[in-house]
Amino acid sequence: MSKPIAKQVKETVEETAKAWLPTDLSKEGMATSTKAAERIVQAQLTELEAEERLSLACERAPTEDPVILKLREAYNALAAEYKEVTDFEKAEVVALGGLFVLGTERHESRRIDNQLRGRCARQGDPGATRFFLSLNDQIFRIFGGESIKGMMGMMSFSQPDDVPLESGMLSTSLEEAQKKVENYFYSVRKGVFDYDDVMDTQRQIVYGLRRRALLDSDESIRATMREFSDRNMEDFAKGHVEPSKSPSDWELVKLAENV
């Protein structure tokens, strides 16, 4: 069972005062600050409590809370009034043949187009969908390839410009163009993921070194520091000492300065 709201406020104010208020405040200053925190916490908890009660009122789970029951009664009354209006509007829409979804462009993803089609006939309701497209749309100009260009050339001779074209072959070519778009963006996402994989490897190495510095023993940390020092000395030496040259030509002075 949840705590009473007054007890929640009291506990929260006490925790807030301990965390936020400086310990060297005077009694008057502490009292004033605590009251201010109490007003803030009371307002926040009241709002959260109201949201919780309203969400419970919209559910159908059994409850004995009188406040929830009253809210549920009011909610059901409002829902019944809205249902009368929506049922009437639904009957009008069904009588007209259902929802007609008109698409003016294909999306880069066929899944999005199918979701749009699915809006027109939900759960057995009547409806229809139709796309009116242009072969000059960006998706077809870039990814359509020579097949769509060839169809445009053939059909432009047989049909006037103001007559829409319908062809199963054309629909198939449009779907193939969408597949090319999907594959292109998939390769882009995969490339980004591969780059992130490199960054993740670097993060794991850095976090591993940090974990060793925080958790290893003193002797282990000293050994790690000696290892890092040896590597740095090797890097310095490789930059100024070339085994192929005579030792007299080695840049030992610069090496000493860098060290």
N, C-alpha and C positions, 0 to 999 in steps of 0.2 A: 504494500500500500504506500502511495506517495505521501511525503511529509506535508503538513499544513502549510499554506502559503506564508503565514506569519513566521513560522519557524524557519522556512527557507530564506526569507528576507533577513532574519536576524543572523543566521549562520553566514550568509553571503556577505552581509555588511561587516561582520567581524573579520572574515578572511580578507575582504577588500581593504579594511582599515589597516590590518597588519602588513599587507603587501605594499600599499601605496603611501601611507602616511608616515612621515619621519617621527622617530621616537622622542625627539627633544621638543615636540610641540607643547605649549602650555595646555592646561586642562580646558580652558575656554576654546582655544584653537582646535584641539582634538575633538571636542564636542561638536563644534560647528562643521568641521570637515566630515565627521562621521554622519551627521544629519544630511549633509549634501550627498554623500555616497548612498545613504539609505533611500533618499528620494529617487536617485537614478536607478538603483537596483529594483525598487518597488515598481517603477514604471516598466522596466524591462521584463520583470517576471510576470507582471499583469498581462502584458502583451503576449508573451509566450504562452501563458496559461490560457488566454482567450483563443489563440490559434489552435492549441491542443484540443480544447473543448469543442471548437467548431469542426475540427477534423473528425473527432469522434462522433459528433452529431450527424455527419454525413455518412457514417458507416451503418451497418445493420447488425453488428454484434450486440448480444444482449448486455444490458447494463441496468443497474439500480440507482445510478446517480440521478437525482431529480433535475439538476441543471442540464445534464446531457439529454434527458428525456424531453424537457421543455424545448431545448434547441432543436432536437430531432423532429419534434412535432411541427415547429415553425418551418424547418427545412422541407419536410414532406409536403406541407401546405403550399409553399412556393414552387416546389418541383411539380406538383399536380397542376398548378396554374400554367406553368411554362409548358407542360406536356400537352395540354389542350391546344395551345397555339402551334407547337411543333408538329403535333399529329395532323392538324388541319393543313398546315403548309406541306407536310409530307404527302398527303393525299392529293393535293394540287399538283405537286411535282410528278408523282407517279402517273397521274392522269395525262400529263403532257408527254410521257414517255421516259421519265427519269432524268437524271443529271446528264448533260451532254458536255463532255470535256473537249475543248478545242485547243489543240497544240499548234503553235506557230513556228517552232524550232525544235530540233532534236538536241537533247543534252549530250554531253561528252560521254555519259555513262548510260547504258541501256537500262540499268537497274532503276535509275531515276525516272526514265520514260515509263517503265512498267508500273512504278508507283503512281505516276500521274494517271495512267490508264485505270489503275485500281480504284481511283476516287469515284468513278462513274457508276459502279455497280457493286455496292458493298452488301455482302451477306444476302445475295439473291435479289436485291432491288434492281429494277430495270435501269438501263442507261446505255450510253454509247460514247465512243471516243473517236476523234479523227484529227490527223495531223495535216496541216497545209504547210508545205515546205518549199523552199527555193533551192535549186541546184547551185545557186551562187552563195549560199550560206557558207560561212567561214569553215565549218567543220568538213563540208564536202569539197570545197575548193582546195583545202590543204591536204586532206587525207583521202579524198575520193579516188585519186589516181586517174589513169587513162580510161578506165572502163566507164566512169560516169561522164567524162568529157566526150567519149565516143557516143554514148546514149544521147547526150545533149545535142550533138551534131545531127544524129539521125532523126530525133523527134522534132527538132526545130523545123525540118522541112515538111513533116507530115501534119503538124499541129500549129494553129495560130498561137500567138504569144499570150492571148487572154484565155486560152482553154487549158484547164489543169490536166496534167499527165497522170495516168494510173497504169502501173506495170508491175507485175510480180518480180520481174528481173531487176527493175529499178529499186524496188524495196529491198531486195537481197543485197544489191550493191551498196545501198545506204547503210544497212546493218553491218556490212563488211567494213565500211568506213568508220563506223562507231567502234568496231573491234580494234581497228588500228589505233584509234585515239586512246582506248582503254589500255592497250599494250604499251603505248608510248608513255602514258602517265605512270603505268606500273614500273617501267624501267627507270623513270625519274625517281619514284619513291624508293626503289631498290638501291639506286645510286646514293641517295641521301642516307639510307640505312647503312650502307657500307661505310660511308664517311663517319657516321656516328659510331660504328663498330670500332673504328680506329681510335676515336676520341674516348670510347669506353675503355679500351685497353690501356690507354694512357692514364685515365682516371683510376683504374684498378691498381696500376703500379704506384701512382702517387699515394693513394689511400693505404696501400700496403706498407710503404715506407713510413707514412705517418703513424700507422698502427704500431709498427715496430718501435718508433721513437717514443710512443706513449706507454707501451706495455712491456717492452723488453727490459731485462735487467741492466744494471749499470755496465757490467762487463761486456754484455752483448752490444750495447750502444757504443762503447769505446771501440770495439772491434769493427763495427760498421763505420765509424768515423775514420778509423785507420784505413779501411778499404776505400772510402771515398778519397782520402788524401793520396793514397797510392795511385788511384786512377787519375786524379788531377795532375800529379807529378808526371805520369806517363804522357798525358796530353801535352803538358808544357814541353817535355823533352822531345816529343815527336815534332813539335813545331820549330825547334831550334837545332836539333841534332839530326843529321842525315848520315846513316851508316855508310852510304856510298862515297861520302867525302872524307877528306883527311881530318883527323881530330883538330888540327890547327885551324881548320876553316869553320869549325862549329861556333855558333853564336852563343857562347857560354855567358858572356856579359849580359846579353839581353835575357837569357834564361834566368840568371840570378836576379835581375831587376824585376821580372814578372813574378818570381817566387816571393 
